[in-house]
Amino acid sequence: MAEEPKEPYMEGPMHSTHPVIDPGLTFASVTDKISSIVLKRRTSLAWFFGFAISFALFQLMLLAITNLVFVGIGLWGVNVPVAWGIDILNFVWWIGIGHAGTLISAILLLLRQRWRTSINRFAEAMTLFAVAQAGMYPIFHLGRPWLMYWLFPYPNTMGIWPQFRSPLMWDVFAVSTYATVSAMFWFVGLIPDFATLRDRARSKPFQLVYGWLAMGWRGSARHWHRYETAYLLLAGLATPLVLSVHTIVSFDFAVGIIPGWHATIFPPYFVAGAIYAGFAMVLLLTIPLRKFYGLEGFITMRHMHNMAKVMLATGLIVGYGYIMEAFFGWYSGNRFERYMIWNRMHGPYALYYWALILCNIITPQFLWSKKVRSNLVALWIISFIVSIGMWLERFVIVVTSLHRDFLPSSWGMYQPTVWDWSMYIGTIGFFFTLLFLFIRFLPMISIFEMRTILPEAEVEE
Amino acid sequence: MADEKDKSGLSDGNGSRDLHDSATPRLPASASHHNRHNTPLYGIMAEFEGPGELISAARRTYEAGYRRINGYSPYPIEELSEAIGFTRSSLPLIVFIGGVLGGIGGFAMQYWIEVINYPINVGGKPFNSWPAFIPITFECTVLMAAFSAVLGMLILNKLPQPYHPVFNAPNFALATRDRFFLVVEASDPKYDHDEVAAMLKELNPMEVVDVEV
């Protein structure tokens, strides 16, 4: 760190004139401003309003799950030939959203992108909460979710073991490892901030809870040294992990022989799509949040520009993926593959396909313009459209591939039921419930990391 | 209160030096007459306004021959741990070992189950169809390495540790905001209360206080 040229708040090439952090901030003001959101600021009516709506939708999820467990997955629209409906689609959608958080916190840390500091805590929280939603879908899709522990290898009286050659088992390990490592990474990042809150809190319960979570952190130089080592190593471990997770999710499809699934492009194209969707979600959430909590000094236009650029770049990779899918279909010379791509474009679900092209390939092209990138409303709308587009993409992959495979006699149609939609809307509610609790009770920006990028932190020798 | 402590514990040349016994280094000389509780000390703490002051103070303290010293700062400062002579940690080795064990364990588990304990012919593939075992082997490697990193860091740092003497220092709550601290611990072999206090006072601190155990 000592050898790199130090420009505290105007780092990077000059193509961007926006600073990474408001240059007027100090150690004290950064600490007070971020911790006051949790400790001092009155909980606003808008917070209660947002929380109430999310919580109500969360109840819808509980209702949908209860009904599902009592009745069975016949409640959902899934049936042969489309045995994977929007539940598996939503699993992929949510886990993809999570990937931006890990990308921001781990990969950008390794690449020394200091602008990540303002958004990594929030993005990691988003990751965790999205993975929590994602994890529910495959479990409830089992039909008998109370037997989900059969997925784990444990010695049992039946004398049987899981089948490790199946991508579905890989998925169990990938998603549970991802959730565990993300949670640990997030918690380790929070320890010094818990100590900050412990020392700032005025009321006894808050002091106790934050003190308990801080575990006696005191900012000792020896502790910081090991802490930084652990944090860096975790980032180094999370980086291949995040790539592996969506690769393995894509194997759920690519290892199968269904036309439209059995393609080598799947792993990179899924990973790019995940980052694309994830950045869209980060923008979708941070744009209103920074406005509402007055965080423009921390999350500057620089962040917005950078995230928009990442979205554009990954959007182009995803576009390449679509083109290659179509090309493979034609070039394979295989009649089933050819029919699959023709069916996507002209079959009963053609509307979804063209909406997907509009949302995911056409819309992000506006991000080439600096004017659009500087317009927060436009950016928010584009992010919203991309989020929908990524949902459509998974619909096209899951449903249009399954509903017409090799034998016309086994073709069928799929229609999600009201319980499919209840579950989906309900998980959105659960996601926002967790997010509202997070911004109310935890520092949504990493306080100690913000201190490191302040001009004050520069040591002249 | 801090001022009072400052005067009592740290004033120079009060003739109490001869009372100081090197066999009981935790009892500072001046404790006999002015220290309120007459309790043993953990060390002496100097408070600094900025990272630059703390780093140069830590360097000079280290150069003066003190080894049981520690800095406290609101954010990680690489130069600070170098200044107090703490540059190597066994954590990377622990993480490496954790990762290797996780990888070997993950593969061994699959091999034992699919080849030895519960062999099933799937599509004519060999029982040891190792390429299919790679994803889970990789995930186990990452999982165990990550656990080693987090638990290793906490254990080496002796966390959780609800009580620590430095929390007794009056301004120490600011160590998580905008203040920087340097502590010379009483267990340092070279420790002499008045000498250390005098030296710290020369290093441009905002304040120098005794830290009770």
Interface residues (C-beta under 8 A of the other chain):
Chain A: M1 A2 T26 F27 A28 T31 D32 P153 G159 I160 W161 P162 Q163 F164 R165 P167 M169 W170 F173 A174 T177 T180 V181 M184 F185 F187 V188 P192 A195 T196 R198 D199 R200 G211 M215 G216 W217 R218 G219 S220 A221 R222 H223 W224 H225 R226 Y227 E228 T229 A230 L233 L234 L237 A238 P240 L241 S244 I248 F251 F448 E449 R451 T452 E456 A457 V459 E460 E461
Chain B: G50 P51 G52 I55 S56 A58 N70 G71 Y72 S73 P74 Y75 P76 I77 E78 E79 L80 S81 I84 F86 T87 S89 L91 P92 V95 G99 M109 Q110 I113 E114 N117 Y118 I120 V122 K125 S129 A132 F133 P135 I136 F138 E139 C140 V142 L143 A145 A146 F147 A149 V150 G152 M153 L154 L156 N157 L159 P160 Q161 P162 Y163 H164 V166 F167 F172 A173 L174 A175 T176 R177 D178
